């Protein structure tokens, strides 16, 4: 793995470390795209708050929700629910709030807000999958206006959904340290390589010095008998 790969991984992980939602008065505000789990009220409804009265938001609120079925049967005929479609993955269905209309929801609006209400009795939209009042959403797109899920709460044992900021700090620190090590090692290796490349005689000289140092022993030292083998005069 080179330093460029480490940098790419770091950027991706930092991006994924964004806080996706936060609790506010009256519900949960969606901040970024991604997957999150929420505790929902009995009725699912959304609010898109216009930045200025009467002004349309730029962009769309696009999300996928878990469903218990994507087809329904009328007699012997099988029919697909209308909002079982891309970009939602298998087992999830689509909800959209456009600036001036909705998809998979019932719409109400005033000069300051656009409301999207999910109808659990509808025969057109996929039925929601909710376990102990909790369900999972995948946010695909967000407009430039604030988006709220009314009456929703974040799971108490998770705090901020998909936050991971405490972990990501260590990941970023480790990645930066790895990048620095790669850069330093590469710079040292390059300098050594260029030194010997530009001075080929230096290699021969250093090899010669090493050979001489190994063989340069004193003849007196080499031929001096061991004290253990020297006879002692009486």
Secondary structure, DSSP 8 states (H G I E B T S, - for coil): --HHHHHHHHHHHHHHTS--EEEETTEEEE-SSEEEEEE--SS-EEEEE-SSTT---SS-EEEEEEBS-SEEEETTEEEE-TT--TTS-TTEEEEEE-SS-EESSEEEE-SSEEEEE--TT-SSS--B--BTTEEEEEEEE--SSEEEEET-EE-TTTSSTT--HHHHHHHHHHHHHHHHHHHHHHHHHHHHHHHHHH-HHHHHHHHHHHHHHHH---HHHHH---GGGS----
